Amino acid sequence: MTHTVLVTGVSRHIGARVASVLAADPDIHRVIGVDTVPPPSLSRDGGVPLGRTEFVRVDLRSPDIAQVIAAADIDTVVHVGLVSSPPRSGGRALMKEHNVIGTMQLLGACQRSATVRRVVVRSTTAVYGSSPRDPAVFTEDAEPAEPPVHGYAKDAVEVEGYVRGFARRRRDVTVSMLRFANFMGPGVDSPLTRYFSQPVLPTVLGFDPRLQFVHEDDAVEVLRRMATEDHPGTFNAAGDGVLLLSQCLRRAGLLSVPVPPPAFGLLGDLARSAGLVNFSPEQLRLMCHGRAVDGARLAATLGWRPKFSTGAAFEDFLRTRRPGGGLPAAAMDVLSRMVTR
């Protein structure tokens, strides 16, 4: 039985929603949410109501997280605090520290705890990479043709390695690792939702990748179930079906400009510097080769299927999409010159 839950990353949308739904469960005695900044619901910005969740400001990179776990007799840890794009201050180095060093500290605290009995970790299907030699669909046991070497995907690969090591050392703890497809939905703010919020989208010339999404409601439900039930193992989590990028553009009524891969990468640098969209190297590969995963293991284990398909998740996002300000003028000038050469 779940008594006291610790949820990381509660200042971000998915983390806040997970804490909120767990706090609403009368069978859970206490929910503690941790992050480096207060959740929006505790500030002037509004946000997801956290109910009876207790917020504790703590940096996962510090040993303080062990004190929180020990003091509250935590029995379930839900780690959804991984950062998918670099913050403006600190950049990629701070992102890696938060993701990798922070997870190491958290798992170290769990390993020393006498009360922790269940650990749930949010990972990503980006660990499979994106390559022209990929299988049509990745299962959890498939090895990537070209393992990720950049950014969030590389962090997630390292995090998964530490999680597997923890599971070997603490066989008495149920460890569940969830590889989520790209989150999609009205409340999601991610590199991909920001990309689809631009009025004109650059695409990679000659490619029409398959994309797969998981609706935020389904992601929260999976995390809730894993936090309250024992399902050890690694699981893909994605909505049924795939969408080609061209289909996404048609559904969204967006204009696109195909550009060569070098131009797409250059636009990414300009967009990042303007704080608009994070066209990272891993994003470029996704926009070339796409990715699709098989969620059958999760469905069979939980006896449950996502309510939203990939297409339905994207449609729900489009209902509340707020167009962004567009790429900066300098980026559009570069784009125009490279396309007309």
Helices and strands as residue ranges (DSSP letters): E 4-8, H 13-23, E 30-35, G 40-42, E 54-57, H 64-72, E 76-79, H 91-96, I 97-101, H 102-112, E 118-124, G 125-128, H 151-169, E 174-180, E 182-184, H 191-195, E 200-204, E 210-211, E 213-215, H 216-228, E 233-237, E 243-244, H 245-252, E 255-259, H 261-273, H 281-289, H 296-302, H 310-319, H 329-339
